[in-house]
């Protein structure tokens, strides 16, 4: 393929001043293959434009001298032009597709990069449907304009060649060509503006429809629980009709454009042939020149079609570029401002100054909170996910504010695995190894550490097996353990785990707790949990109330009241709930056996 491998290593930084600026920037990014495509398009159309003139000359030569050298030379020239035109068309088509793919994939990469870096800001500013459509539709529309550019430029050259020949043949016929084709093009262009407005309206409605659909599917379980699926189905049906109506409006304008695209060039051909025939009868032009006139009349309909296609493609690309720019303008929730401080070298404490929670270098720490949501917010702050929202809750890495350090550096040193695991479709090994630099032994070791062997059994082909979207073929506990294995594989300097065992049974949790503490011993680690099975294995427990650190020590020390009677009572209330839950899980098998014996015996025990 005449283009560098896609996707690109770096899609670049585009201007966001407007659709035309973005389209011009994309053209400059691929100027090499674009110029080759245009050169081949000019060559192909120039050959096609010369064919009618050469054909007319061959006819006149044959009528005057019979099957002589002139006729054979003309026939040979026609053959050469045909071969060159065919070769230029075949190779040029490859470059046209390369231009289309390059522009479309660059646009898709830009959107993907913005989404991946924006955090929650993307969903706060744009509906999901807008983002999906930017990749699924708009990027392809942008690429289309570069695919037809070479044929459009070649058509202009062909029009010039035809006009020169027709002027040399007859001033009258030449003026018909020079004035007639622009008149046809202008008439067709009058429909482009309303078509653009209607396409933009349809694109807007389609984006809202996609958003409604994704919201309905993602919340289907909740909707069924409250009996609200009918309301959302009605909204989707109503929006579908809006999209349908606007699609009909687009199709109506498009149909007029398509009809005039055939009718107007046809009228132009009829006028040109009528004039040429009368001039031939009057002896003003030769039979061969009449044939050439007909050839140009038929041929020039092709450049008109290409010009119309270019107008349509440019219109769609302009609309699509505007939508893509809307996505690219989203300011990331972190990293929008340049770094202003150098990150400290070596292992240093990570401190949430608002609460007082601290991860000391090399320590495995548990964070227990009376309010689990508050504990999760503290853990999330430690990963720096919202510069503006967390401006009043500073976090320091050593003596440097986390918000002042380069975001990519923060991501390399600090990894936060949230309570709700997010899995993607694809090969299980690639889901675990996000950087692609781990061997199979390391992957299996991480799976064992997260006690996720059953995941390998449930996924066909194990590590080489495919996970569906969101890992929906796995149970909640399996998804959680896959996410835990993924986080452990990264082996960051500082690892923050939010409720990593909340969806597993007590026996599995005990195994994970022991292995996790051993694996991360000597590495800075914070685990948000209130499970005694985990708390027994950590180096230190930090207890938070009302967003403030009130006690720290081992699990046993906090239970025994070393931090004070009131604090110990509050701590016991928090961890006691988990003790009761674990006791219930341990007693569940015995209760099941007891229930079975009562059922079989037909009476009370």
C-alpha positions as CSV (number, residue, x, y, z in Angstrom):
1,X,0.0,0.0,0.0
2,X,1.5,3.4,-1.0
3,X,1.2,4.8,2.6
4,X,3.0,4.3,5.9
5,X,1.5,1.7,8.2
6,X,-1.6,2.8,10.1
7,X,-2.4,3.8,12.8
8,X,0.3,6.5,12.9
9,X,2.7,6.7,15.7
10,X,1.8,10.4,16.3
11,X,-1.3,11.8,14.6
12,X,0.0,15.4,15.4
13,X,-1.7,18.4,16.9
14,X,-4.3,19.9,14.5
15,X,-5.6,23.5,14.5
16,X,-9.1,23.8,16.0
17,X,-10.0,27.2,14.5
18,X,-12.5,25.7,12.1
19,X,-13.3,22.9,9.7
20,X,-11.3,24.4,6.7
21,X,-8.2,24.7,8.9
22,X,-8.5,21.1,10.0
23,X,-9.0,19.9,6.4
24,X,-6.0,21.9,5.1
25,X,-3.9,20.6,8.0
26,X,-4.7,17.0,7.1
27,X,-3.9,17.7,3.5
28,X,-0.4,19.0,4.5
29,X,0.1,16.0,6.7
30,X,-0.2,13.7,3.7
31,X,1.0,16.0,0.9
32,X,3.3,13.4,-0.6
33,X,0.7,10.7,-1.4
34,X,-1.8,13.4,-2.2
35,X,0.5,15.0,-4.8
36,X,1.2,11.6,-6.4
37,X,-2.6,10.9,-6.6
38,X,-3.2,14.3,-8.2
39,X,-0.4,13.8,-10.7
40,X,-1.8,10.4,-11.7
41,X,-5.3,11.8,-11.9
42,X,-4.1,14.6,-14.2
43,X,-2.2,12.1,-16.4
44,X,-5.2,9.8,-16.7
45,X,-7.7,12.6,-17.5
46,X,-5.3,14.3,-19.9
47,X,-4.9,11.0,-21.8
48,X,-8.7,10.7,-21.9
49,X,-9.1,14.3,-23.1
50,X,-6.7,13.8,-26.0
51,X,-8.5,10.6,-27.2
52,X,-11.4,12.3,-29.0
53,X,-9.1,14.7,-30.9
54,X,-6.8,11.9,-31.9
55,X,-9.8,9.7,-33.0
56,X,-11.2,12.5,-35.2
57,X,-7.8,13.0,-36.8
58,X,-7.5,9.3,-37.5
59,X,-10.9,9.3,-39.2
60,X,-10.0,12.2,-41.4
61,X,-6.7,10.7,-42.3
62,X,-8.3,7.3,-43.1
63,X,-10.9,9.0,-45.3
64,X,-8.3,11.0,-47.1
65,X,-5.5,8.4,-47.5
66,X,-7.1,5.0,-46.7
67,X,-5.2,2.5,-44.6
68,X,-1.9,4.3,-44.8
69,X,0.9,5.2,-42.4
70,X,-1.1,8.1,-40.9
71,X,-3.9,5.9,-39.9
72,X,-1.6,3.3,-38.3
73,X,0.3,5.9,-36.4
74,X,-2.9,7.4,-35.1
75,X,-4.1,3.9,-34.1
76,X,-0.8,3.2,-32.3
77,X,-1.0,6.5,-30.5
78,X,-4.6,5.7,-29.4
79,X,-3.3,2.3,-28.0
80,X,-0.5,4.0,-26.1
81,X,-2.8,6.6,-24.6
82,X,-5.3,3.8,-23.6
83,X,-2.5,1.8,-21.8
84,X,-1.1,4.9,-20.0
85,X,-4.6,6.0,-19.0
86,X,-5.5,2.5,-17.7
87,X,-2.2,2.2,-15.7
88,X,-2.6,5.7,-14.3
89,X,-6.2,4.9,-13.3
90,X,-5.2,1.6,-11.6
91,X,-2.3,3.0,-9.6
92,X,-4.1,6.3,-8.9
93,X,-7.0,4.4,-7.4
94,X,-4.6,2.8,-4.9
95,X,-3.3,6.3,-3.9
96,X,-6.9,7.6,-3.7
97,X,-7.7,4.9,-1.2
98,X,-4.5,5.6,0.7
99,X,-5.4,9.2,1.0
100,X,-8.9,8.3,2.2
101,X,-7.6,5.9,4.8
102,X,-4.8,8.2,6.0
103,X,-7.1,11.2,6.6
104,X,-9.9,9.0,8.1
105,X,-7.6,7.1,10.5
106,X,-5.7,10.3,11.5
107,X,-9.1,11.9,12.4
108,X,-10.1,8.7,14.3
109,X,-6.8,8.7,16.1
110,X,-7.2,12.3,17.1
111,X,-10.6,11.6,18.5
112,X,-9.4,8.5,20.3
113,X,-6.5,10.3,21.8
114,X,-8.7,13.1,23.0
115,X,-11.2,10.7,24.6
116,X,-8.5,8.7,26.3
117,X,-6.9,11.8,27.8
118,X,-10.0,13.7,28.6
119,X,-11.2,11.7,31.6
120,X,-14.7,12.5,32.7
121,X,-14.6,15.8,30.8
122,X,-15.7,14.2,27.5
123,X,-19.0,12.8,29.0
124,X,-19.6,16.1,30.8
125,X,-19.4,18.2,27.6
126,X,-20.6,15.8,24.8
127,X,-23.2,13.1,24.5
128,X,-21.9,9.6,23.9
129,X,-23.5,9.5,20.5
130,X,-21.6,12.5,19.3
131,X,-18.3,10.9,20.2
132,X,-19.2,7.6,18.6
133,X,-20.4,9.2,15.4
134,X,-17.2,11.3,15.2
135,X,-15.3,8.0,14.7
136,X,-17.9,5.9,12.9
137,X,-19.1,8.5,10.4
138,X,-17.4,11.9,10.5
139,X,-13.8,10.6,10.2
140,X,-14.8,8.6,7.1
141,X,-16.5,11.6,5.5
142,X,-13.4,13.6,6.1
143,X,-11.3,11.0,4.3
144,X,-13.7,10.9,1.4
145,X,-12.8,14.4,0.2
146,X,-9.1,13.4,-0.3
147,X,-10.1,10.3,-2.2
148,X,-12.0,12.3,-4.9
149,X,-9.5,15.2,-4.9
150,X,-7.3,13.7,-7.6
151,X,-10.2,13.0,-10.0
152,X,-11.5,16.5,-9.4
153,X,-8.2,18.2,-10.3
154,X,-7.8,15.8,-13.3
155,X,-11.3,16.8,-14.5
156,X,-10.3,20.5,-14.4
157,X,-7.3,19.7,-16.6
158,X,-9.4,17.7,-18.9
159,X,-11.9,20.5,-19.2
160,X,-9.0,22.9,-20.2
161,X,-7.7,20.5,-22.8
162,X,-11.1,20.0,-24.3
163,X,-11.8,23.8,-24.3
164,X,-8.5,24.5,-26.1
165,X,-9.2,21.9,-28.8
166,X,-12.7,23.0,-29.3
167,X,-11.7,26.7,-29.6
168,X,-9.1,25.7,-32.3
169,X,-11.7,23.6,-34.0
170,X,-14.5,26.3,-33.9
171,X,-14.8,29.4,-31.8
172,X,-18.6,28.8,-31.5
173,X,-18.1,25.2,-30.3
174,X,-15.3,26.3,-28.0
175,X,-17.4,29.1,-26.4
176,X,-20.2,26.5,-25.8
177,X,-17.7,24.4,-23.9
178,X,-16.2,27.2,-22.0
179,X,-19.5,28.7,-20.9
180,X,-21.8,25.7,-20.9
181,X,-19.9,23.5,-18.4
182,X,-19.4,26.3,-15.8
183,X,-23.1,27.1,-16.1
184,X,-24.0,23.5,-15.4
185,X,-21.6,23.3,-12.5
186,X,-23.0,26.6,-11.0
187,X,-26.6,25.3,-11.4
188,X,-25.7,22.1,-9.5
189,X,-23.8,24.0,-6.9
190,X,-26.9,26.0,-6.0
191,X,-28.2,22.8,-4.3
192,X,-25.1,22.1,-2.3
193,X,-25.8,24.8,0.4
194,X,-29.3,23.5,1.3
195,X,-27.9,19.9,1.1
196,X,-25.2,20.9,3.6
197,X,-27.7,22.4,6.1
198,X,-29.9,19.3,5.8
199,X,-27.0,16.9,6.2
200,X,-25.8,18.8,9.3
201,X,-29.4,18.6,10.8
202,X,-29.5,14.9,10.1
203,X,-26.1,14.4,11.6
204,X,-27.2,16.2,14.8
205,X,-30.4,14.1,15.1
206,X,-28.5,10.9,14.4
207,X,-26.0,11.7,17.2
208,X,-28.8,12.2,19.7
209,X,-30.4,8.9,18.6
210,X,-27.1,7.1,19.2
211,X,-26.9,8.6,22.6
212,X,-30.4,7.6,23.5
213,X,-29.7,4.0,22.3
214,X,-26.5,3.7,24.3
215,X,-28.1,5.1,27.4
216,X,-31.1,2.7,27.1
217,X,-28.9,-0.3,26.6
218,X,-26.5,0.5,29.4
219,X,-29.4,1.2,31.8
220,X,-31.7,-1.6,30.6
221,X,-31.5,-3.6,33.9
222,X,-32.4,-0.5,35.9
223,X,-35.2,0.5,33.5
224,X,-36.7,-2.9,33.8
225,X,-36.5,-2.8,37.5
226,X,-38.6,0.5,37.6
227,X,-40.7,-0.4,34.6
228,X,-39.4,2.5,32.6
229,X,-38.3,0.7,29.5
230,X,-41.5,1.7,27.7
231,X,-40.9,5.4,28.2
232,X,-37.3,5.1,26.9
233,X,-38.5,3.0,24.0
234,X,-41.0,5.7,23.1
235,X,-38.3,8.4,23.2
236,X,-36.1,6.3,21.0
237,X,-39.0,5.7,18.6
238,X,-39.7,9.4,18.5
239,X,-36.1,10.4,17.8
240,X,-35.9,7.7,15.2
241,X,-38.8,9.4,13.3
242,X,-36.9,12.7,13.6
243,X,-33.8,11.1,12.0
244,X,-36.0,9.5,9.4
245,X,-37.7,12.8,8.5
246,X,-34.4,14.6,8.2
247,X,-33.0,11.7,6.2
248,X,-35.9,12.1,3.8
249,X,-35.1,15.8,3.5
250,X,-31.5,15.0,2.7
251,X,-32.6,12.4,0.2
252,X,-35.0,14.8,-1.5
253,X,-32.3,17.4,-2.1
254,X,-29.9,14.6,-3.1
255,X,-32.3,13.2,-5.6
256,X,-32.7,16.6,-7.3
257,X,-29.0,17.0,-7.4
258,X,-28.6,13.5,-8.9
259,X,-31.3,14.1,-11.5
260,X,-29.9,17.5,-12.6
261,X,-26.5,15.9,-12.7
262,X,-27.8,13.7,-15.6
263,X,-30.2,16.2,-17.1
264,X,-28.0,19.3,-17.4
265,X,-25.0,17.6,-18.9
266,X,-27.3,15.8,-21.3
267,X,-28.8,19.1,-22.5
268,X,-25.2,20.4,-22.9
269,X,-24.3,17.4,-25.0
270,X,-27.5,17.8,-27.1
271,X,-26.7,21.5,-27.8
272,X,-23.1,20.7,-28.7
273,X,-24.0,17.9,-31.1
274,X,-26.7,19.9,-32.7
275,X,-24.3,22.7,-33.4
276,X,-21.6,20.3,-34.6
277,X,-23.9,18.5,-36.9
278,X,-25.1,21.7,-38.6
279,X,-21.5,22.9,-39.0
280,X,-20.5,19.6,-40.5
281,X,-23.4,19.8,-43.0
282,X,-22.3,23.3,-43.9
283,X,-18.8,22.1,-44.5
284,X,-17.3,24.2,-41.7
285,X,-15.8,21.1,-39.9
286,X,-14.8,17.6,-41.2
287,X,-16.5,14.3,-40.4
288,X,-13.6,13.5,-38.1
289,X,-14.0,16.7,-36.3
290,X,-17.7,16.0,-35.9
291,X,-16.8,12.7,-34.3
292,X,-14.3,14.5,-32.0
293,X,-17.1,17.0,-31.1
294,X,-19.4,14.1,-30.1
295,X,-16.5,12.4,-28.2
296,X,-15.9,15.6,-26.2
297,X,-19.6,16.1,-25.6
298,X,-19.9,12.6,-24.2
299,X,-16.6,12.8,-22.3
300,X,-17.2,16.2,-20.6
301,X,-20.1,14.7,-18.7
302,X,-17.6,12.8,-16.6
303,X,-15.7,15.9,-15.3
304,X,-19.1,17.4,-14.4
305,X,-20.0,14.3,-12.4
306,X,-16.6,14.5,-10.7
307,X,-17.1,18.1,-9.9
308,X,-20.4,17.4,-8.4
309,X,-19.0,14.5,-6.4
310,X,-16.3,16.8,-5.1
311,X,-18.9,19.4,-4.0
312,X,-20.8,16.7,-2.2
313,X,-17.7,15.2,-0.6
314,X,-16.5,18.6,0.5
315,X,-19.9,19.4,2.0
316,X,-19.9,16.2,4.0
317,X,-16.3,16.7,5.0
318,X,-17.0,20.2,6.2
319,X,-19.8,19.0,8.4
320,X,-17.8,16.1,9.7
321,X,-14.7,18.2,10.4
322,X,-16.9,20.6,12.5
323,X,-18.1,17.6,14.6
324,X,-14.6,16.2,15.0
325,X,-13.4,19.7,16.2
326,X,-16.1,19.7,18.8
327,X,-14.6,16.6,20.3
328,X,-11.0,17.7,19.9
329,X,-11.9,21.0,21.8
330,X,-12.8,19.1,25.0
331,X,-10.3,20.2,27.7
332,X,-8.9,17.1,29.5
333,X,-9.7,16.9,33.2
334,X,-6.0,16.4,33.9
335,X,-2.9,17.5,32.1
336,X,-4.4,20.5,30.2
337,X,-1.8,22.8,31.7
338,X,1.9,22.2,31.3
339,X,3.9,20.8,34.1
340,X,5.5,23.4,36.4
341,X,7.6,21.2,38.7
342,X,10.0,18.3,38.5
343,X,8.9,15.1,40.1
344,X,11.1,14.0,43.0
345,X,13.5,11.1,42.4
346,X,13.4,7.9,44.3
347,X,10.6,6.5,46.5
348,X,8.9,9.3,48.5
349,X,5.6,9.5,50.4
350,X,2.3,10.2,48.7
351,X,0.2,12.4,50.9
352,X,-3.4,13.6,50.6
353,X,-3.1,16.8,52.6
354,X,-6.9,17.3,53.0
355,X,-7.4,14.0,54.9
356,X,-3.9,13.3,56.1
357,X,-3.8,9.8,54.5
358,X,-0.2,8.9,53.6
359,X,1.4,6.1,51.7
360,X,4.9,5.7,53.1
361,X,7.5,4.3,50.7
362,X,7.6,0.5,50.8
363,X,4.6,0.1,53.0
364,X,1.4,-1.9,52.4
365,X,-1.4,0.3,53.9
366,X,-5.1,-0.2,54.2
367,X,-7.6,2.7,54.2
368,X,-10.7,2.1,56.3
369,X,-13.4,4.7,56.4
370,X,-16.7,5.1,58.1
371,X,-18.0,6.3,54.8
372,X,-16.9,4.0,52.0
373,X,-17.6,6.6,49.3
374,X,-15.3,9.1,51.1
375,X,-12.5,6.5,51.2
376,X,-12.9,5.9,47.5
377,X,-12.7,9.7,46.8
378,X,-9.5,9.9,48.8
379,X,-8.0,7.0,46.8
380,X,-9.1,8.6,43.5
381,X,-7.5,11.9,44.5
382,X,-4.2,10.1,45.0
383,X,-4.3,9.2,41.2
384,X,-5.0,12.8,40.1
385,X,-8.0,12.4,37.8
386,X,-9.5,15.9,38.0
387,X,-7.2,18.9,38.2
388,X,-10.0,21.5,38.5
389,X,-12.3,19.4,40.8
390,X,-9.4,18.5,43.1
391,X,-7.8,22.0,43.2
392,X,-8.9,22.5,46.8
393,X,-7.8,19.0,47.9
394,X,-4.0,19.0,47.2
395,X,-2.0,15.8,47.0
396,X,1.8,15.8,47.3
397,X,4.4,13.4,46.0
398,X,7.2,14.0,48.4
399,X,7.3,17.8,48.7
400,X,5.9,18.5,45.2
401,X,2.2,19.0,44.4
402,X,0.9,16.2,42.2
403,X,-1.0,18.7,40.0
404,X,2.3,20.4,39.0
405,X,4.0,17.2,37.8
406,X,3.8,16.0,34.2
407,X,0.7,13.8,33.9
408,X,2.4,11.0,32.0
409,X,5.0,10.8,34.7
410,X,2.3,10.5,37.4
411,X,0.6,7.7,35.4
412,X,3.8,5.8,35.2
413,X,4.5,6.0,39.0
414,X,1.0,5.8,40.4
415,X,-1.7,3.4,39.3
416,X,-5.2,3.5,40.8
417,X,-7.5,0.5,40.2
418,X,-11.1,1.6,41.0
419,X,-13.8,-0.5,42.5
420,X,-15.8,-1.0,39.3
421,X,-13.5,-2.9,36.9
422,X,-13.6,-1.8,33.2
423,X,-12.8,-4.6,30.8
424,X,-12.6,-4.3,27.0
425,X,-13.3,-6.8,24.2
426,X,-10.3,-8.6,22.8
427,X,-7.7,-11.3,23.7
428,X,-7.5,-12.0,27.4
429,X,-3.7,-11.8,27.4
430,X,-3.9,-8.3,25.8
431,X,-6.5,-7.3,28.3
432,X,-4.1,-8.2,31.1
433,X,-0.9,-6.9,29.5
434,X,-1.8,-3.4,28.5
435,X,1.7,-2.4,27.5
436,X,2.4,-5.7,25.6
437,X,5.8,-6.3,27.2
438,X,5.1,-9.3,29.5
439,X,5.8,-12.9,28.7
440,X,3.4,-15.8,29.4
441,X,5.0,-16.7,32.7
442,X,4.5,-13.2,34.1
443,X,0.9,-13.3,32.9
444,X,0.2,-16.6,34.6
445,X,1.9,-15.5,37.8
446,X,-0.4,-12.4,37.9
447,X,-3.4,-14.6,37.3
448,X,-2.3,-16.9,40.2
449,X,-1.7,-13.9,42.4
450,X,-5.2,-12.6,41.8
451,X,-6.6,-16.2,42.2
452,X,-8.1,-16.0,38.7
453,X,-7.4,-19.5,37.5
454,X,-11.1,-20.1,36.9
455,X,-11.1,-17.3,34.4
456,X,-8.6,-19.2,32.2
457,X,-11.0,-22.2,32.4
458,X,-14.1,-20.2,31.5
459,X,-12.5,-18.4,28.5
460,X,-12.0,-20.7,25.5
461,X,-8.3,-21.0,24.7
462,X,-7.3,-19.4,28.0
463,X,-4.9,-16.5,27.6
464,X,-5.4,-16.6,23.8
465,X,-9.2,-16.6,24.2
466,X,-11.5,-13.7,23.3
467,X,-13.3,-11.6,25.9
468,X,-16.6,-10.1,24.7
469,X,-17.5,-6.4,25.3
470,X,-17.1,-5.4,28.9
471,X,-16.1,-9.0,29.8
472,X,-19.8,-9.8,30.1
473,X,-19.2,-13.6,29.8
474,X,-17.4,-13.4,33.2
475,X,-19.0,-13.1,36.7
476,X,-18.6,-9.9,38.7
477,X,-15.9,-11.6,40.9
478,X,-14.0,-12.8,37.8
479,X,-14.0,-9.4,36.2
480,X,-12.7,-7.9,39.5
481,X,-9.9,-10.5,39.6
482,X,-8.9,-9.9,36.0
483,X,-8.7,-6.2,36.8
484,X,-6.6,-6.9,39.8
485,X,-4.2,-9.1,37.8
486,X,-4.0,-6.3,35.2
487,X,-3.0,-3.7,37.9
488,X,-0.5,-6.0,39.5
489,X,1.2,-6.7,36.1
490,X,2.0,-3.0,35.8
491,X,4.1,-3.2,39.0
492,X,4.0,0.5,39.6
493,X,6.0,2.3,42.3
494,X,2.7,3.2,44.0
495,X,-0.4,1.1,43.7
496,X,-3.8,2.1,45.0
497,X,-6.5,-0.6,45.0
498,X,-10.1,0.4,45.8
499,X,-12.2,-2.6,47.2
500,X,-10.3,-5.2,45.1
501,X,-12.0,-8.1,46.8
502,X,-15.5,-6.9,47.3
503,X,-17.1,-9.2,44.8
504,X,-15.4,-12.5,45.8
505,X,-16.3,-15.0,48.6
506,X,-14.4,-15.1,51.9
507,X,-12.2,-18.0,51.1
508,X,-11.0,-16.5,47.8
509,X,-10.6,-13.1,49.5
510,X,-8.3,-14.7,52.2
511,X,-6.1,-16.3,49.5
512,X,-5.9,-13.0,47.6
513,X,-5.1,-11.0,50.7
514,X,-2.2,-13.2,51.7
515,X,-0.7,-13.3,48.2
516,X,-1.2,-9.6,47.5
517,X,0.5,-8.5,50.8
518,X,3.4,-10.8,50.0
519,X,3.7,-9.7,46.4
520,X,3.6,-5.9,47.2
521,X,5.7,-6.1,50.4
522,X,8.4,-3.4,50.1
523,X,6.4,-1.6,47.5
524,X,4.1,1.4,48.3
525,X,0.6,0.1,48.3
526,X,-2.8,1.4,49.5
527,X,-5.8,-0.9,49.7
528,X,-9.2,0.7,50.4
529,X,-11.1,-2.0,52.3
530,X,-12.8,-2.8,55.6
531,X,-12.4,-6.5,55.3
532,X,-10.6,-8.1,58.3
533,X,-9.3,-10.8,56.0
534,X,-7.3,-8.1,54.2
535,X,-6.5,-5.9,57.2
536,X,-4.8,-8.8,59.0
537,X,-2.1,-8.8,56.3
538,X,-1.2,-5.2,55.8
539,X,1.6,-3.3,57.5
540,X,-0.7,-0.5,58.7
541,X,-4.3,0.6,58.8
542,X,-5.3,4.2,58.5
543,X,-8.8,5.0,59.8
544,X,-10.7,8.0,58.4
545,X,-13.8,9.7,59.8
546,X,-15.6,12.7,58.2
547,X,-12.8,12.9,55.6
548,X,-10.0,13.1,58.2
549,X,-7.4,10.6,59.4
550,X,-8.2,9.9,63.0
551,X,-6.1,6.8,63.8
552,X,-3.4,4.6,62.3
553,X,-1.8,1.4,63.5
554,X,-2.2,-2.3,62.9
555,X,-5.6,-3.9,62.7
556,X,-5.2,-5.5,66.1
557,X,-4.0,-2.2,67.7
558,X,-7.1,-0.3,66.4
559,X,-9.4,-3.0,67.6
560,X,-7.8,-3.1,71.0
561,X,-8.3,0.6,71.6
562,X,-4.7,1.8,71.3
563,X,-6.0,4.9,69.5
564,X,-8.7,5.6,72.1
565,X,-12.0,4.0,73.1
566,X,-14.3,6.1,70.9
567,X,-12.1,5.6,67.9
568,X,-11.9,1.9,68.6
569,X,-15.6,1.6,68.9
570,X,-16.1,3.4,65.6
571,X,-13.5,1.3,63.9
572,X,-15.1,-1.9,65.2
573,X,-18.5,-0.8,63.9
574,X,-17.0,-0.4,60.4
575,X,-15.1,-3.7,60.3
576,X,-17.7,-5.5,62.3
577,X,-20.2,-5.3,59.4
578,X,-17.7,-7.2,57.3
579,X,-17.1,-9.7,60.1
580,X,-20.8,-10.4,60.2
581,X,-20.9,-10.8,56.4
582,X,-18.0,-13.2,56.4
583,X,-19.5,-15.2,59.2
584,X,-22.7,-15.5,57.2
585,X,-20.8,-16.7,54.2
586,X,-18.9,-19.3,56.3
587,X,-22.2,-20.5,57.7
588,X,-24.0,-20.7,54.4
589,X,-22.8,-24.2,53.4
590,X,-23.8,-25.6,56.8
591,X,-27.2,-23.9,56.6
592,X,-27.7,-25.4,53.1
593,X,-27.0,-28.9,54.4
594,X,-29.3,-28.3,57.4
595,X,-32.1,-27.2,55.0
596,X,-31.6,-30.2,52.8
597,X,-31.8,-32.6,55.8
598,X,-35.0,-30.9,57.0
599,X,-36.5,-31.2,53.5
600,X,-35.6,-34.9,53.2
601,X,-36.7,-35.7,56.7
602,X,-40.1,-34.0,56.3
603,X,-39.9,-32.3,59.7
604,X,-37.9,-30.1,62.0
605,X,-34.4,-31.1,63.1
